[in-house]
Amino acid sequence: MSVARTTPQDGVVLLHGISRTSRSFRKMEIAIGRAGYTTLNIDYASRRNSLQELVEEIHPAIELFAEALDGSVHFVCHSMGGLLARAYLARHRPQNLGRVVMLGTPNGGSEIADRLKNTFLYRAVFGPAGQQLGTHRDAATMALLPPVDYPVGIVAGDRSIYPVTGALLPRPHDGRVSVANTRLDGMADHVVVHASHPWLVRSDAAISATLSFLRDGRFTSTRP
């Protein structure tokens, strides 16, 4: 993991998506740091452990980071990282929690996971957490993801670079998650940008939207 220290009171935890690393968030991390936030960009074993196990894996670092801040701790999450944040905050919510931004997170599940989760290749690539990404969630997974009662802003993409898996999704979608399934009951705001799923973390429009929500609690600078 990398920690970029600046002088601000608030901090931002970045949680990458499944099968990605903290490096995927580097452009976003730099932009957030330049906006005046301290950042904690965490690597975690997204392919080896379940969401329950991942919550405990990331907890020590986030706890230390949040306690060292004089201000709020915010979360910016890509794809499954948003589900991990929801599960984490349900179990270890910091007293100084601020806002949460999710980019391409399958809050309503993924139809691709529904179709492929029992195949050998999907299991090998996405591991235990990948089994928890479908649209039909069991009681244990639902208990991990209770309703949100904190400010959540969601950035969805409507471009795809995946012609095969994209065919499994209702339009519009980002090639991995449909725009409809990024939505979440209780969210504060939602915006769609012209980016595909893996590039949401590097999209200038998505970065601008993220900074807007961290600052204002809404996507004021990204409306069409």
Secondary structure, DSSP 8 states (H G I E B T S, - for coil): -EEE--S-S-EEEEE--TT--GGGGHHHHHHHHHTT-EEEEE---TTTS-HHHHHHHHHHHHHHHHHH-SS-EEEEEETHHHHHHHHHHHHH--TTEEEEEEES--TT--HHHHHHTTSHHHHHHHHHHHTT-SSS--HHHHHHS----S-EEEEEE---S-HHHHTTS-SSB-SSSBHHHH--TT-SEEEEES--GGGTTT-HHHHHHHHHHHHHSS-TT---
